[in-house]
Amino acid sequence: MKVNMHTSHPSAFISSTFIDLQEERKSVANALSDMGLNVNALDIKPASTDSSKNEILNGIRESDFAILLIGDRYGSILPRMTGSDSLSITWWEYNNARKFGKPIIAYFKNMRGHDSYGHDDIIEPTYKKKRNLFDRFRKIVTNRHNPAYFSDILELSDKIKRSIIPTYRSGVKELNLKNTQLALKISELETEIEKLKSASNNRTIGVKSDSSKPILGGLIGLGDLSKYR
């Protein structure tokens, strides 16, 4: 986990479809806040505008890790924002989190109800396309991140609190190790520089000492040089 050293508190980016998982997003944000973590770009609604796109990307870039929530909706496909006619906003956010090297913690919601908000609209022309893409996305996330499952916001909040702290601590440990290794490397380089300086000074002294001999010898042999002018 990469720890952001530009902020006083670690921060997270929450990625999910928006309409169906609003309560889950709020639950995660509250759990993170209780642990002293910041949340970036929580209430950004997907929109095909450059300002919202940049805000989302900045939110991901400035975060220490991303939390991915997946229900049963693939979500909106907005080529103007994602540059793709197949990626959903959530998949696009996921790809950017990976691009920026952010650790990703994934949670899948156990779907029990059949409310219209929790699923893609079956009468939508792109419904079959979205279902196929959604299945691919779930498989990718499952294979890469071994997601946890939850049934309600209380269970999700509990799992967030039990998984975030170990993840963040591992990131701090990794950062401390890198800092220690960097300090050792700097010390080695400083020692090498001092050795090079010392060797260079010795060579300079030796050159001056040796070069003076033939010059003096030549002057002695020539005697009065004025007649050679």
C-alpha atoms as an extended CHARMM CRD file, in Angstrom:
* protein
*
       229  EXT
         1         1  MET       CA              0.0000000000        0.0000000000        0.0000000000  PROA      1               0.0000000000
         2         2  LYS       CA              1.4420000000        3.3720000000       -0.9750000000  PROA      2               0.0000000000
         3         3  VAL       CA              1.0720000000        5.9840000000        1.7260000000  PROA      3               0.0000000000
         4         4  ASN       CA              0.4580000000        9.5750000000        0.6490000000  PROA      4               0.0000000000
         5         5  MET       CA              3.0140000000       11.7550000000        2.4270000000  PROA      5               0.0000000000
         6         6  HSD       CA              1.3960000000       15.0080000000        1.2980000000  PROA      6               0.0000000000
         7         7  THR       CA             -1.5500000000       14.7260000000        3.7020000000  PROA      7               0.0000000000
         8         8  SER       CA             -1.6810000000       14.4170000000        7.4790000000  PROA      8               0.0000000000
         9         9  HSD       CA             -4.2290000000       11.5800000000        7.2650000000  PROA      9               0.0000000000
        10        10  PRO       CA             -4.4760000000        8.5950000000        4.9300000000  PROA      10              0.0000000000
        11        11  SER       CA             -7.2570000000        8.8630000000        2.3750000000  PROA      11              0.0000000000
        12        12  ALA       CA             -9.4240000000        6.5950000000        0.2570000000  PROA      12              0.0000000000
        13        13  PHE       CA            -11.3820000000        6.7940000000       -2.9680000000  PROA      13              0.0000000000
        14        14  ILE       CA            -14.7400000000        5.0240000000       -3.0670000000  PROA      14              0.0000000000
        15        15  SER       CA            -15.6920000000        3.6200000000       -6.4500000000  PROA      15              0.0000000000
        16        16  SER       CA            -19.1040000000        2.1430000000       -7.2500000000  PROA      16              0.0000000000
        17        17  THR       CA            -22.2150000000        2.6020000000       -9.2840000000  PROA      17              0.0000000000
        18        18  PHE       CA            -24.0700000000        5.5510000000       -7.8370000000  PROA      18              0.0000000000
        19        19  ILE       CA            -27.8460000000        5.0720000000       -7.8670000000  PROA      19              0.0000000000
        20        20  ASP       CA            -27.9660000000        1.6640000000       -6.2020000000  PROA      20              0.0000000000
        21        21  LEU       CA            -25.1380000000        1.9780000000       -3.6810000000  PROA      21              0.0000000000
        22        22  GLN       CA            -25.5400000000        5.4590000000       -2.2050000000  PROA      22              0.0000000000
        23        23  GLU       CA            -26.2000000000        4.1700000000        1.3130000000  PROA      23              0.0000000000
        24        24  GLU       CA            -23.2600000000        1.7870000000        1.0880000000  PROA      24              0.0000000000
        25        25  ARG       CA            -20.9840000000        4.6320000000       -0.0190000000  PROA      25              0.0000000000
        26        26  LYS       CA            -22.0840000000        6.7240000000        2.9570000000  PROA      26              0.0000000000
        27        27  SER       CA            -21.5610000000        3.7840000000        5.2970000000  PROA      27              0.0000000000
        28        28  VAL       CA            -18.0170000000        3.2710000000        4.0520000000  PROA      28              0.0000000000
        29        29  ALA       CA            -17.2780000000        7.0060000000        4.3120000000  PROA      29              0.0000000000
        30        30  ASN       CA            -18.5310000000        7.0710000000        7.9160000000  PROA      30              0.0000000000
        31        31  ALA       CA            -16.4680000000        4.0070000000        8.8490000000  PROA      31              0.0000000000
        32        32  LEU       CA            -13.3430000000        5.5600000000        7.3560000000  PROA      32              0.0000000000
        33        33  SER       CA            -14.0120000000        8.8570000000        9.0930000000  PROA      33              0.0000000000
        34        34  ASP       CA            -14.3670000000        7.0650000000       12.4270000000  PROA      34              0.0000000000
        35        35  MET       CA            -10.8670000000        5.6640000000       11.8940000000  PROA      35              0.0000000000
        36        36  GLY       CA             -9.4150000000        9.0860000000       11.0610000000  PROA      36              0.0000000000
        37        37  LEU       CA             -9.1840000000        8.5540000000        7.3080000000  PROA      37              0.0000000000
        38        38  ASN       CA            -10.2300000000       11.0440000000        4.6470000000  PROA      38              0.0000000000
        39        39  VAL       CA            -12.5130000000       10.2540000000        1.7160000000  PROA      39              0.0000000000
        40        40  ASN       CA            -11.8400000000       11.7450000000       -1.7170000000  PROA      40              0.0000000000
        41        41  ALA       CA            -14.5120000000       12.5250000000       -4.2950000000  PROA      41              0.0000000000
        42        42  LEU       CA            -17.3450000000       10.8130000000       -2.4160000000  PROA      42              0.0000000000
        43        43  ASP       CA            -20.2870000000       12.6520000000       -3.9560000000  PROA      43              0.0000000000
        44        44  ILE       CA            -19.0980000000       13.0690000000       -7.5220000000  PROA      44              0.0000000000
        45        45  LYS       CA            -21.8420000000       11.8660000000       -9.8270000000  PROA      45              0.0000000000
        46        46  PRO       CA            -20.6870000000       10.4440000000      -13.1590000000  PROA      46              0.0000000000
        47        47  ALA       CA            -21.1170000000       13.0850000000      -15.8340000000  PROA      47              0.0000000000
        48        48  SER       CA            -19.6050000000       13.5750000000      -19.2500000000  PROA      48              0.0000000000
        49        49  THR       CA            -17.8330000000       16.8050000000      -18.3660000000  PROA      49              0.0000000000
        50        50  ASP       CA            -14.1380000000       17.5430000000      -18.1590000000  PROA      50              0.0000000000
        51        51  SER       CA            -14.4940000000       19.0380000000      -14.6730000000  PROA      51              0.0000000000
        52        52  SER       CA            -16.0650000000       15.9210000000      -13.1620000000  PROA      52              0.0000000000
        53        53  LYS       CA            -13.5730000000       13.7040000000      -14.9890000000  PROA      53              0.0000000000
        54        54  ASN       CA            -10.6270000000       15.6760000000      -13.6350000000  PROA      54              0.0000000000
        55        55  GLU       CA            -12.1030000000       15.7110000000      -10.1450000000  PROA      55              0.0000000000
        56        56  ILE       CA            -12.4590000000       11.9450000000      -10.1820000000  PROA      56              0.0000000000
        57        57  LEU       CA             -8.9190000000       11.4190000000      -11.4690000000  PROA      57              0.0000000000
        58        58  ASN       CA             -7.4920000000       13.8130000000       -8.8880000000  PROA      58              0.0000000000
        59        59  GLY       CA             -9.4550000000       12.0280000000       -6.1620000000  PROA      59              0.0000000000
        60        60  ILE       CA             -7.9530000000        8.6910000000       -7.1950000000  PROA      60              0.0000000000
        61        61  ARG       CA             -4.4560000000       10.1050000000       -7.6230000000  PROA      61              0.0000000000
        62        62  GLU       CA             -4.4340000000       11.7730000000       -4.1940000000  PROA      62              0.0000000000
        63        63  SER       CA             -5.7470000000        8.7050000000       -2.3580000000  PROA      63              0.0000000000
        64        64  ASP       CA             -3.7030000000        6.0500000000       -0.6080000000  PROA      64              0.0000000000
        65        65  PHE       CA             -6.0450000000        3.2740000000       -1.7150000000  PROA      65              0.0000000000
        66        66  ALA       CA             -9.3930000000        2.6340000000       -3.4190000000  PROA      66              0.0000000000
        67        67  ILE       CA            -12.4510000000        0.8440000000       -2.0970000000  PROA      67              0.0000000000
        68        68  LEU       CA            -14.4860000000       -0.8450000000       -4.8220000000  PROA      68              0.0000000000
        69        69  LEU       CA            -18.1420000000       -1.6430000000       -4.1840000000  PROA      69              0.0000000000
        70        70  ILE       CA            -19.9730000000       -3.8610000000       -6.6520000000  PROA      70              0.0000000000
        71        71  GLY       CA            -23.6670000000       -4.7010000000       -6.5890000000  PROA      71              0.0000000000
        72        72  ASP       CA            -25.5670000000       -5.9730000000       -9.6200000000  PROA      72              0.0000000000
        73        73  ARG       CA            -25.5120000000       -2.9230000000      -11.8910000000  PROA      73              0.0000000000
        74        74  TYR       CA            -22.9160000000       -2.3760000000      -14.5790000000  PROA      74              0.0000000000
        75        75  GLY       CA            -23.7010000000        1.3240000000      -14.6190000000  PROA      75              0.0000000000
        76        76  SER       CA            -23.3420000000        4.0980000000      -17.1500000000  PROA      76              0.0000000000
        77        77  ILE       CA            -21.2130000000        3.9180000000      -20.2840000000  PROA      77              0.0000000000
        78        78  LEU       CA            -19.9870000000        7.4190000000      -21.1320000000  PROA      78              0.0000000000
        79        79  PRO       CA            -17.4170000000        7.3680000000      -23.9610000000  PROA      79              0.0000000000
        80        80  ARG       CA            -16.7610000000       11.0900000000      -23.6700000000  PROA      80              0.0000000000
        81        81  MET       CA            -15.4530000000       10.5630000000      -20.1590000000  PROA      81              0.0000000000
        82        82  THR       CA            -13.8150000000        7.1470000000      -20.3800000000  PROA      82              0.0000000000
        83        83  GLY       CA            -12.7340000000        7.1320000000      -24.0290000000  PROA      83              0.0000000000
        84        84  SER       CA            -14.4050000000        3.7250000000      -24.3850000000  PROA      84              0.0000000000
        85        85  ASP       CA            -17.7570000000        2.5320000000      -25.6930000000  PROA      85              0.0000000000
        86        86  SER       CA            -17.7470000000       -0.4540000000      -23.3200000000  PROA      86              0.0000000000
        87        87  LEU       CA            -16.2340000000        0.6240000000      -19.9870000000  PROA      87              0.0000000000
        88        88  SER       CA            -18.6060000000        1.6470000000      -17.2370000000  PROA      88              0.0000000000
        89        89  ILE       CA            -17.6200000000        4.5790000000      -15.0310000000  PROA      89              0.0000000000
        90        90  THR       CA            -16.8200000000        2.1370000000      -12.2080000000  PROA      90              0.0000000000
        91        91  TRP       CA            -14.5840000000       -0.0030000000      -14.4370000000  PROA      91              0.0000000000
        92        92  TRP       CA            -12.8750000000        3.1470000000      -15.7040000000  PROA      92              0.0000000000
        93        93  GLU       CA            -12.2390000000        4.3150000000      -12.1280000000  PROA      93              0.0000000000
        94        94  TYR       CA            -10.9180000000        0.8580000000      -11.2890000000  PROA      94              0.0000000000
        95        95  ASN       CA             -8.5240000000        0.9400000000      -14.2460000000  PROA      95              0.0000000000
        96        96  ASN       CA             -7.2030000000        4.3510000000      -13.1980000000  PROA      96              0.0000000000
        97        97  ALA       CA             -6.7010000000        3.2100000000       -9.6200000000  PROA      97              0.0000000000
        98        98  ARG       CA             -4.5330000000        0.3840000000      -10.9540000000  PROA      98              0.0000000000
        99        99  LYS       CA             -2.7680000000        2.7740000000      -13.3270000000  PROA      99              0.0000000000
       100       100  PHE       CA             -1.8570000000        5.0350000000      -10.4030000000  PROA      100             0.0000000000
       101       101  GLY       CA             -0.6630000000        2.0360000000       -8.4090000000  PROA      101             0.0000000000
       102       102  LYS       CA             -3.3430000000        2.2480000000       -5.7190000000  PROA      102             0.0000000000
       103       103  PRO       CA             -4.1370000000       -0.8010000000       -3.5870000000  PROA      103             0.0000000000
       104       104  ILE       CA             -7.7420000000       -1.8570000000       -4.2000000000  PROA      104             0.0000000000
       105       105  ILE       CA            -10.0310000000       -3.4360000000       -1.6160000000  PROA      105             0.0000000000
       106       106  ALA       CA            -13.1340000000       -4.9420000000       -3.2270000000  PROA      106             0.0000000000
       107       107  TYR       CA            -16.5410000000       -5.7610000000       -1.7450000000  PROA      107             0.0000000000
       108       108  PHE       CA            -19.3890000000       -7.5450000000       -3.5060000000  PROA      108             0.0000000000
       109       109  LYS       CA            -22.9470000000       -7.0890000000       -2.3210000000  PROA      109             0.0000000000
       110       110  ASN       CA            -25.1020000000      -10.1780000000       -1.9000000000  PROA      110             0.0000000000
       111       111  MET       CA            -28.1900000000       -9.3160000000       -3.9190000000  PROA      111             0.0000000000
       112       112  ARG       CA            -31.4790000000      -10.4990000000       -2.4190000000  PROA      112             0.0000000000
       113       113  GLY       CA            -34.1100000000       -8.0350000000       -3.5800000000  PROA      113             0.0000000000
       114       114  HSD       CA            -35.3620000000       -7.2410000000       -7.0430000000  PROA      114             0.0000000000
       115       115  ASP       CA            -35.7580000000       -3.4730000000       -6.8080000000  PROA      115             0.0000000000
       116       116  SER       CA            -35.2310000000       -1.6470000000      -10.0770000000  PROA      116             0.0000000000
       117       117  TYR       CA            -32.4420000000        0.5100000000       -8.6340000000  PROA      117             0.0000000000
       118       118  GLY       CA            -30.3060000000       -2.5270000000       -7.8790000000  PROA      118             0.0000000000
       119       119  HSD       CA            -30.1700000000       -3.8310000000      -11.4450000000  PROA      119             0.0000000000
       120       120  ASP       CA            -29.6440000000       -2.6050000000      -14.9750000000  PROA      120             0.0000000000
       121       121  ASP       CA            -32.8840000000       -1.8950000000      -16.8220000000  PROA      121             0.0000000000
       122       122  ILE       CA            -33.8740000000       -5.0540000000      -18.6940000000  PROA      122             0.0000000000
       123       123  ILE       CA            -35.7150000000       -3.0890000000      -21.4000000000  PROA      123             0.0000000000
       124       124  GLU       CA            -32.6770000000       -0.9480000000      -22.1380000000  PROA      124             0.0000000000
       125       125  PRO       CA            -31.2640000000       -1.6540000000      -25.6550000000  PROA      125             0.0000000000
       126       126  THR       CA            -27.7820000000       -2.2470000000      -24.2500000000  PROA      126             0.0000000000
       127       127  TYR       CA            -28.9450000000       -4.5610000000      -21.4540000000  PROA      127             0.0000000000
       128       128  LYS       CA            -27.3910000000       -7.7690000000      -22.8330000000  PROA      128             0.0000000000
       129       129  LYS       CA            -24.1590000000       -5.9810000000      -23.6640000000  PROA      129             0.0000000000
       130       130  LYS       CA            -23.9760000000       -4.6030000000      -20.1380000000  PROA      130             0.0000000000
       131       131  ARG       CA            -24.6250000000       -7.9930000000      -18.5390000000  PROA      131             0.0000000000
       132       132  ASN       CA            -21.8090000000       -9.5940000000      -20.5200000000  PROA      132             0.0000000000
       133       133  LEU       CA            -19.4420000000       -6.7630000000      -19.6390000000  PROA      133             0.0000000000
       134       134  PHE       CA            -20.5190000000       -6.8730000000      -16.0000000000  PROA      134             0.0000000000
       135       135  ASP       CA            -19.7060000000      -10.5830000000      -15.7930000000  PROA      135             0.0000000000
       136       136  ARG       CA            -16.2440000000       -9.9150000000      -17.2530000000  PROA      136             0.0000000000
       137       137  PHE       CA            -15.6190000000       -7.0970000000      -14.7970000000  PROA      137             0.0000000000
       138       138  ARG       CA            -16.6340000000       -9.2210000000      -11.7980000000  PROA      138             0.0000000000
       139       139  LYS       CA            -14.3270000000      -12.0450000000      -12.9040000000  PROA      139             0.0000000000
       140       140  ILE       CA            -11.3940000000       -9.6700000000      -13.2970000000  PROA      140             0.0000000000
       141       141  VAL       CA            -11.9330000000       -8.1710000000       -9.8460000000  PROA      141             0.0000000000
       142       142  THR       CA            -12.4730000000      -11.6040000000       -8.2760000000  PROA      142             0.0000000000
       143       143  ASN       CA             -9.2690000000      -13.0280000000       -9.7470000000  PROA      143             0.0000000000
       144       144  ARG       CA             -7.1420000000      -10.0360000000       -8.8040000000  PROA      144             0.0000000000
       145       145  HSD       CA             -8.4740000000       -9.0040000000       -5.4050000000  PROA      145             0.0000000000
       146       146  ASN       CA            -10.3330000000      -11.8450000000       -3.6740000000  PROA      146             0.0000000000
       147       147  PRO       CA            -13.3080000000       -9.6120000000       -2.7370000000  PROA      147             0.0000000000
       148       148  ALA       CA            -15.2450000000       -9.8090000000        0.5210000000  PROA      148             0.0000000000
       149       149  TYR       CA            -19.0300000000      -10.1540000000        0.4720000000  PROA      149             0.0000000000
       150       150  PHE       CA            -21.6250000000       -8.2280000000        2.4590000000  PROA      150             0.0000000000
       151       151  SER       CA            -25.4100000000       -8.2170000000        2.7470000000  PROA      151             0.0000000000
       152       152  ASP       CA            -26.1380000000       -4.8650000000        4.4080000000  PROA      152             0.0000000000
       153       153  ILE       CA            -24.4480000000       -1.6360000000        5.4110000000  PROA      153             0.0000000000
       154       154  LEU       CA            -23.7570000000       -2.8050000000        8.9780000000  PROA      154             0.0000000000
       155       155  GLU       CA            -21.8580000000       -5.8490000000        7.7590000000  PROA      155             0.0000000000
       156       156  LEU       CA            -20.0200000000       -3.7290000000        5.1910000000  PROA      156             0.0000000000
       157       157  SER       CA            -19.0210000000       -1.1650000000        7.8060000000  PROA      157             0.0000000000
       158       158  ASP       CA            -17.6960000000       -3.8940000000       10.0980000000  PROA      158             0.0000000000
       159       159  LYS       CA            -15.6480000000       -5.4960000000        7.3290000000  PROA      159             0.0000000000
       160       160  ILE       CA            -14.2460000000       -2.1200000000        6.3100000000  PROA      160             0.0000000000
       161       161  LYS       CA            -13.0170000000       -1.4690000000        9.8360000000  PROA      161             0.0000000000
       162       162  ARG       CA            -11.4470000000       -4.9360000000       10.1160000000  PROA      162             0.0000000000
       163       163  SER       CA             -9.6550000000       -4.8070000000        6.7540000000  PROA      163             0.0000000000
       164       164  ILE       CA             -8.4730000000       -1.2030000000        6.4160000000  PROA      164             0.0000000000
       165       165  ILE       CA             -6.2220000000       -1.0360000000        9.4690000000  PROA      165             0.0000000000
       166       166  PRO       CA             -4.0810000000       -4.0810000000        8.5080000000  PROA      166             0.0000000000
       167       167  THR       CA             -3.8640000000       -2.7660000000        4.9490000000  PROA      167             0.0000000000
       168       168  TYR       CA             -2.7450000000        0.6660000000        6.0610000000  PROA      168             0.0000000000
       169       169  ARG       CA             -0.2660000000       -0.6900000000        8.5900000000  PROA      169             0.0000000000
       170       170  SER       CA              1.3550000000       -2.8130000000        5.8890000000  PROA      170             0.0000000000
       171       171  GLY       CA              1.7180000000        0.3460000000        3.8080000000  PROA      171             0.0000000000
       172       172  VAL       CA              3.3910000000        2.2350000000        6.6540000000  PROA      172             0.0000000000
       173       173  LYS       CA              5.7490000000       -0.7070000000        7.2160000000  PROA      173             0.0000000000
       174       174  GLU       CA              6.6250000000       -0.7480000000        3.5150000000  PROA      174             0.0000000000
       175       175  LEU       CA              7.2450000000        3.0140000000        3.5410000000  PROA      175             0.0000000000
       176       176  ASN       CA              9.4960000000        2.8010000000        6.6140000000  PROA      176             0.0000000000
       177       177  LEU       CA             11.4840000000       -0.0030000000        5.0010000000  PROA      177             0.0000000000
       178       178  LYS       CA             11.9520000000        2.0290000000        1.8260000000  PROA      178             0.0000000000
       179       179  ASN       CA             13.0500000000        5.0630000000        3.8670000000  PROA      179             0.0000000000
       180       180  THR       CA             15.6010000000        2.9460000000        5.7540000000  PROA      180             0.0000000000
       181       181  GLN       CA             16.9580000000        1.5050000000        2.5210000000  PROA      181             0.0000000000
       182       182  LEU       CA             17.1400000000        4.9900000000        1.0150000000  PROA      182             0.0000000000
       183       183  ALA       CA             19.0360000000        6.3340000000        4.0340000000  PROA      183             0.0000000000
       184       184  LEU       CA             21.5740000000        3.4830000000        3.7760000000  PROA      184             0.0000000000
       185       185  LYS       CA             22.0260000000        4.1180000000        0.0640000000  PROA      185             0.0000000000
       186       186  ILE       CA             22.5960000000        7.8350000000        0.6560000000  PROA      186             0.0000000000
       187       187  SER       CA             25.1810000000        7.0250000000        3.3240000000  PROA      187             0.0000000000
       188       188  GLU       CA             26.9920000000        4.6620000000        0.9300000000  PROA      188             0.0000000000
       189       189  LEU       CA             27.0100000000        7.2900000000       -1.8150000000  PROA      189             0.0000000000
       190       190  GLU       CA             28.3510000000        9.9750000000        0.5310000000  PROA      190             0.0000000000
       191       191  THR       CA             31.1780000000        7.6560000000        1.6040000000  PROA      191             0.0000000000
       192       192  GLU       CA             31.9920000000        6.8930000000       -2.0390000000  PROA      192             0.0000000000
       193       193  ILE       CA             32.0240000000       10.5890000000       -2.8900000000  PROA      193             0.0000000000
       194       194  GLU       CA             34.4810000000       11.3120000000       -0.0700000000  PROA      194             0.0000000000
       195       195  LYS       CA             36.7480000000        8.5180000000       -1.3340000000  PROA      195             0.0000000000
       196       196  LEU       CA             36.6600000000        9.9190000000       -4.8510000000  PROA      196             0.0000000000
       197       197  LYS       CA             37.4420000000       13.4210000000       -3.5900000000  PROA      197             0.0000000000
       198       198  SER       CA             40.3810000000       12.1240000000       -1.5790000000  PROA      198             0.0000000000
       199       199  ALA       CA             41.7480000000       10.1440000000       -4.5320000000  PROA      199             0.0000000000
       200       200  SER       CA             41.3160000000       13.1310000000       -6.8310000000  PROA      200             0.0000000000
       201       201  ASN       CA             43.1970000000       15.4370000000       -4.4400000000  PROA      201             0.0000000000
       202       202  ASN       CA             46.0740000000       12.9600000000       -4.1500000000  PROA      202             0.0000000000
       203       203  ARG       CA             46.3850000000       12.6900000000       -7.9260000000  PROA      203             0.0000000000
       204       204  THR       CA             46.3930000000       16.4680000000       -8.2660000000  PROA      204             0.0000000000
       205       205  ILE       CA             49.1980000000       16.8290000000       -5.7220000000  PROA      205             0.0000000000
       206       206  GLY       CA             51.1910000000       14.1070000000       -7.4610000000  PROA      206             0.0000000000
       207       207  VAL       CA             50.8380000000       15.7370000000      -10.8760000000  PROA      207             0.0000000000
       208       208  LYS       CA             52.0360000000       19.1290000000       -9.5880000000  PROA      208             0.0000000000
       209       209  SER       CA             54.9980000000       17.5350000000       -7.8430000000  PROA      209             0.0000000000
       210       210  ASP       CA             56.1130000000       15.4880000000      -10.8790000000  PROA      210             0.0000000000
       211       211  SER       CA             55.6000000000       18.2080000000      -13.4530000000  PROA      211             0.0000000000
       212       212  SER       CA             57.8340000000       20.6530000000      -11.5770000000  PROA      212             0.0000000000
       213       213  LYS       CA             60.9270000000       18.4680000000      -11.9650000000  PROA      213             0.0000000000
       214       214  PRO       CA             61.4370000000       18.5720000000      -15.7310000000  PROA      214             0.0000000000
       215       215  ILE       CA             60.6370000000       22.2700000000      -15.8440000000  PROA      215             0.0000000000
       216       216  LEU       CA             63.2720000000       23.0870000000      -13.2290000000  PROA      216             0.0000000000
       217       217  GLY       CA             65.7480000000       20.7650000000      -14.8750000000  PROA      217             0.0000000000
       218       218  GLY       CA             65.2260000000       22.4340000000      -18.2270000000  PROA      218             0.0000000000
       219       219  LEU       CA             65.7560000000       25.8790000000      -16.7540000000  PROA      219             0.0000000000
       220       220  ILE       CA             68.9850000000       24.8420000000      -15.1070000000  PROA      220             0.0000000000
       221       221  GLY       CA             70.3200000000       23.3710000000      -18.3200000000  PROA      221             0.0000000000
       222       222  LEU       CA             69.4860000000       26.3830000000      -20.4150000000  PROA      222             0.0000000000
       223       223  GLY       CA             71.0180000000       28.9550000000      -18.1100000000  PROA      223             0.0000000000
       224       224  ASP       CA             70.2740000000       32.5040000000      -19.2290000000  PROA      224             0.0000000000
       225       225  LEU       CA             67.1290000000       32.3350000000      -21.3530000000  PROA      225             0.0000000000
       226       226  SER       CA             67.2500000000       35.9510000000      -22.4870000000  PROA      226             0.0000000000
       227       227  LYS       CA             69.4790000000       35.1420000000      -25.4320000000  PROA      227             0.0000000000
       228       228  TYR       CA             66.8760000000       32.7930000000      -26.8470000000  PROA      228             0.0000000000
       229       229  ARG       CA             64.1840000000       35.4690000000      -27.1250000000  PROA      229             0.0000000000
